[in-house]
């Protein structure tokens, strides 16, 4: 019976050390509860934080840096169509102001 326990321990450690558990847990619990706003992924050469905030709000983004989906159209059955329209509007507007979306 002792050898079974040792085998389980060896197998468990090898799985753990092989990296199979990497990515299962967030870096910190703060990052999980407070993700970075969508606005912060838009960059432009020479931009300032205040300028990016003003441009984001001008593009109908929320002041907190995120976006609220548009209202559903009459007869629309797709739950995500409104968010896609909002996303396209923000991409077009921020792009026209010279911003580029970049994942950090």
C-alpha positions in Angstrom: 0.0 0.0 0.0 2.9 2.3 0.7 4.2 2.0 -2.9 0.7 3.1 -4.2 0.9 6.3 -2.1 4.4 6.9 -3.5 3.3 6.4 -7.1 0.4 8.8 -6.6 2.7 11.4 -5.1 5.2 11.0 -7.9 2.5 11.2 -10.6 0.9 14.2 -8.9 4.2 16.1 -8.6 5.2 15.3 -12.2 1.9 16.7 -13.5 2.2 19.8 -11.3 5.8 20.4 -12.2 5.3 19.8 -15.9 3.3 23.0 -16.2 -0.2 21.6 -16.7 -1.5 23.9 -13.9 0.0 27.0 -15.4 -2.7 29.5 -16.3 -5.3 28.0 -14.1 -5.0 30.7 -11.5 -4.9 34.5 -12.0 -1.9 36.5 -11.2 -3.6 38.1 -8.2 -7.1 38.2 -6.9 -7.1 42.0 -7.4 -6.6 41.6 -11.2 -9.5 39.2 -11.3 -11.9 41.5 -9.4 -10.7 44.7 -11.1 -9.8 44.0 -14.7 -8.2 46.7 -16.8 -10.8 48.8 -18.7 -11.3 48.3 -22.4 -10.3 51.9 -23.0 -6.7 51.2 -21.7 -5.9 48.9 -24.7 -6.1 51.8 -27.2 -2.8 53.6 -27.8 -1.7 56.5 -29.9 1.7 58.1 -30.3 1.9 61.2 -28.2 -1.4 60.5 -26.4 -2.0 61.5 -22.8 -4.3 59.7 -20.4 -6.7 62.7 -20.2 -6.8 62.9 -24.0 -7.6 59.2 -24.3 -10.4 59.5 -21.7 -11.9 62.5 -23.6 -11.7 60.6 -27.0 -13.2 57.5 -25.4 -16.2 59.4 -24.0 -16.5 61.3 -27.3 -16.8 57.9 -29.0 -19.7 57.1 -26.7 -17.7 54.9 -24.3 -18.5 55.0 -20.6 -16.4 57.3 -18.3 -15.1 54.2 -16.4 -13.4 53.0 -19.5 -15.8 50.3 -20.5 -18.7 50.2 -23.0 -22.5 49.6 -22.6 -24.1 47.7 -25.4 -26.7 49.5 -27.5 -30.3 48.6 -27.2 -31.6 45.6 -29.0 -33.3 46.3 -32.3 -36.9 45.3 -32.7 -37.2 41.6 -33.6 -33.5 41.0 -32.9 -32.9 37.5 -31.5 -29.1 37.5 -31.3 -28.1 38.3 -27.7 -24.7 39.6 -28.7 -25.6 41.7 -31.8 -26.0 44.9 -29.7 -22.5 44.5 -28.2 -21.0 43.8 -31.6 -22.6 47.0 -33.0 -21.2 48.9 -30.0 -17.7 47.4 -30.5 -17.7 48.2 -34.2 -18.7 51.8 -33.4 -15.9 52.2 -30.9 -13.3 50.6 -33.2 -14.3 52.9 -36.0 -14.4 56.0 -33.9 -11.2 55.4 -32.0 -9.4 54.3 -35.2 -10.5 57.5 -36.9 -8.9 59.4 -34.1 -5.6 57.6 -34.7 -5.7 55.0 -32.0 -4.6 51.4 -32.4 -5.9 48.5 -30.3 -3.0 46.6 -28.7 -3.2 43.8 -26.2 -0.7 44.2 -23.4 
